[in-house]
Amino acid sequence: MASLEARGVRTVAGGPFDVSIEAGRCTSLWDPSGSGKSLLLRATADLDPHEGDVFVDGAAQGTMEGPTWRRRVGYLPTKSGWWPPPSRSTSKGRAGSSTNGSGCGSTG
């Protein structure tokens, strides 16, 4: 497993941000909406312009081509923005959707 470290990372939302995540650890970020959490994560995955340094197992982001880096560091947003949200008529009753109103993913 790889360790991840960000030093002095600045995005359009602010900074500098310093983050160090040990291999095998589960880490969460929380702060008010619009504070720059997603931009920090996108910068870490080399998807957005930024200043500062990011490392995986000591290897610097700037020493690798983007595709090579992104094979090691991924960003999985909660909403991709690639497709419009399904309408109620197309999503009702599909596996994984909540039809009982509980919001827990039960299908009935």
N, C-alpha and C positions, 0 to 999 in steps of 0.2 A: 504494500500500500504506500501511497505517496503522501508526503507532507506538503502543505501549502503555506506560503508566507507572502504577505504584501507589506511593503514598506513605503510610507509616504505617498500612497496613491491618492491622486487628486482627479476628480471628475468635474463635469460642469455643475454638479450639485454641491461640490465642496470637497473638504478634506483638509489636511492630509489624514488618510486612514491607514492604520497599522493593524494587520491581522496575522495571527499565526495559528494554524490548525494542525495538530499532530495527526499522523497517519492513524486511521482506524477510529477517529473521533467523530461524533455527530455534533454539529454546531448549528445554532440558529442565530439569525439577526432579527432584531425587532426595534422599531423606532417609529415615530409618526409617519403617516403617509407623506410622500414627497421629500423625505429626508435624504434620499440617495442610496438606499439599500440595493435596489435593483441595478443602479448604475455602477455601484462598486462591484457587484457580482459580474455584470457584463464586462467591466474593465478587466477583472481577474481572468475571464475567459477570452480576453483579447477581441471582444466584439465592439467595443466603443473606445474612442480616443481617450487617453488619460496620461497623466504624468506619474512618475514613481516606478517602483520595481516590484515585480511579482516573480516568485520562484516556486518550482515544484521539485522537491528533493534536491534543492540547491541549484538547479538549472534555471537560468534566467529566461523570462519570457522573450526578451529581445534577442536571444541567441537562436531562436527557432522560427521557422516560417509559421504563419498563422494556422494552416491546417494541421501541422505537426503538433503545435501547442494545444489546439482544440481537441485533438485525440486524447490528450492527457488531462485537460481541464474542460469540463462541460458546464453548460448553463441550461437549466430546465425551468422555464417560467411556469407559473401556475396557469397562465392564459397565453397561448402562443401568439394570438393576434393574426394568425394566418387565415382563419375561417370565421365567418360571422357566427354568433351564438345560435344554436338551433332554436327554432320556434317551438312553442309548446306543443303544437300539433305533430311535429316530426320527432320529438323526443319522448313523448308520453308512452310509457309502457316498455321502453327499451331496458335491457338488462343493465343494472347499475344505476338507473335513475330512480328517484324516490317517488313512489306513487301513493304512499301512505301518509304523506305530509310530515313525516318525522325528520326529514333531512338527513337520515342516516344511511342512505344508499340502499335501503331495503326495497325489493320489488314487489312487496305485497305480502 
